[in-house]
Amino acid sequence: MNIPDSSHITLAFPPNKRQPSLIVPIKIKVSLERHKKNESDK
């Protein structure tokens, strides 16, 4: 189980009512990077 470095950013910015828009792009970016890694592993 390897956790991408980007996921630590999500922990550094816990969801709050003022900046929910910060979290979503980060999660999308992480999932995109994870998908790219899976593609290159094939």
Buried (B, 14 or more C-beta within 10 A) or exposed (E): EEEEEBEEBBEEEEEEEEEEEEBEEBEEEBEEBBEEEEEEEE
